[in-house]
């Protein structure tokens, strides 16, 4: 096993640039591609993917990996790159890491004999990402309302990592917090924390009671019946695609919805990059790439 490696860091937002810097600080040789708008000190910027990927130990693609379905997610690039072309440029057998990977990319990786790991599915990253996600949600709520969170009637839809943490933070700020869930075990946990609970499957008729609604469930659970009657509420949708709002839902007049995707990369990119870095280092060790 090696103490250092040659790595390619590709595309993504400012988190990828910070990640490249963290890996370079560890002593790794780091090449970058599709990060032209944010050069990283000590990292060689490649002009094309094949030269970037030649003889590397691993390729680190962004989170999320794609934009508009077929393009590499690369907002810091000066060019547009087809994701399939980037994948096809990776030498067979190369360890390839990426976040929020769709099925067709996994299939392409199998076809190209790539060892592809979706690091967003790792529990440790999901837990660490919950912190900036919750802080960003609170920041949005403060910026987008004319009242304090203290004493506000708040509903958190979903009791997973983000939902549970967000509910605790809202409660600590003095909000009146209700959390929706689906299982008796979660209902008991919510009650034990001193909060009210609702059943996520039966939200219709209950939402008008709340000033702030935070959705964490990545499924279209908020349709016209659920949103009916919302006239002065702010809905902050934190869920990944497809989000929590049904495509055919009719939004009542006065109801505002904010789709707050990828908050860690927007509100705390340095911390978010460090969370990815920690996860990737663990994967390297598990794969026997580093000692």
Beta strands, then each sheet from edge to edge (+ up, - down):
strand 1: 6-10
strand 2: 29-33
strand 3: 44-45
strand 4: 58-63
strand 5: 66-67
strand 6: 71-72
strand 7: 95-99
strand 8: 115-118
strand 9: 153-157
strand 10: 176-181
strand 11: 196-199
strand 12: 212-215
strand 13: 234-237
strand 14: 256-259
sheet 1: 3+ 2+ 1+ 4+ 7+ 8+
sheet 2: 5+ 6-
sheet 3: 11+ 10+ 9+ 12+ 13+ 14+
end
